[in-house]
């Protein structure tokens, strides 16, 4: 299983995602740090991502191999993250075949409405819980197991 984590700017969100993935999932899960810049990738690698790559071409080439993708919603919005998300990155992420989990993190030029605000750690935990359910058939905490096989 490959989980791609996409982040930009300083990589703080991506580093938090990678840290929580490492704590919650088996060690044989590959976590790919795909940063829009080298600083973001480095921060995610320091958080123990398996592999890392930076920039538009690296994201475009690698994203199609991921089974799951976790990223701020800005990863599919051209010019988000202070312009770091190019049209090419946004199209590659949106068109990738992997199951996508977007964190509803607002940007300066758009707002997400109709979603209750939750701390970032809870947003990430919800994404990890969904991956565990999809990949391993585990029931979310406090809920009965249901079959989610593909």
N, C-alpha and C positions, 0 to 999 in steps of 0.2 A: 504494500500500500504506500502510495506517495501522497503527501499533503503539501501543497504549495502555499506558502504564506507570502503575501504581497504587501509591501509597505514602501514608503518614501520618506522624504524629508529626513528626520533624525532617526527613524527606525524604532522609536519607542513603543509604538503599538505592536509592530511585528515582533519585537523582542518579548513583549508580554504574552503574545499568542504562542510563540515558540516555547517559552518557559512553561506555560500551562499545558501545552500539548505533551512536552517531555514528562511532566509530572503525572499525567493522566493516562497516557497510552503506552503500549508495550514498546520496548527499546528497539525492536526491529522495524518499527514504522519509520519510513524515511520522511524527513521534514526538509523541504527545499525552501531556502530563503531567497526570494526573488525581489530584489530591491530596485527601485527606480534610480537609485544612486548607490555608490560604494559605501557611504556611511551607514545607510539603512541596512544594507546586506551585512556589513561588519557587525552591527549591533545584534542582528538576528543570529549570526554565526556564534557570537559570544554567548548567546542564550542556548546554544547547543543544537542548532540546526545541523542536519546531516551534510548538506551541500548548499552552496550559495552562488548566485550570479547576479550581475548588476546591469541595468540599462534596458532599453527597449528591445533590442534584438535578442538578448538573453531571455527576457520574459516571453517574447513571441515564440521562440524556439522551444522553450521548456514547458510552458503552461499546458500544452496539449497532452503531456504525459502524466499530469496529476490526476489522481482519482478524486481528490477533494481540494477545494481552493478556499482559503479563508483570507479575507481582506476587508479593509474599510470600503464602504460603498463608493467612495471616490475613485477606486481602481477601475471603475467602468464609466467614469465621467471625464471626458477630455478636458484638460487644463486644470483638473483638481490637484490638490496637494501643491499649491503655489506654482502650478504649471508643469509639474514633473510628470503628470500622467498625460502622455501624448495620445493622439487619436489611435495610433498603432497599438499602444498598450491597452487602451480601453476596448478596442475591437478584439484583440487577442484574448483578453480575459473574458469578455462577454461571450465570445464564440467558442471558448474551450469546452470540450465535452465533459469535463469533471463536474461533480456536484459542487455548487458554489454556496458559500456562507458569507454574506456581506454584513459587516457591522455597521449599524446606522449612526455613523459619526458625521456630523454636519461639517460643511466646508463654508468658507466665507461667501461663496457665490450661489449656494443652494441650501435649502432647508428640507429636512425630512419631516413630514407631518403625519399625524395619526399613529405614532409609535410612542409608547411610554418610555421615558428615559430610564435607563438602568446603568449602574456603574460598569465600566469597561470589563472588569473581571467577571461580572455576571453574564455579559454578552458573550465573552469568550467561552465561559463554562457552558452556556447553552449550545454553542456551536460544537463543542467537543462532545457533549451529551448526544447531540444529533448524529455525529459521526460514529460514536460508539454503537448507537442503535442501528444505524444503517449498515455498518461494517461487521459488527459482532452480534447483532440481534439482542443487545442488552436493553432492558427496559429503563427508561429514565427514572431517576429517584422518585419514590412514592407512587409509581404507576405500575400497572400490570404489564406484563410482556405482551407485545403484539408482533406478529410476523411482518417484517419489512423487507423480505427478500425480493430481489429484483426480478 
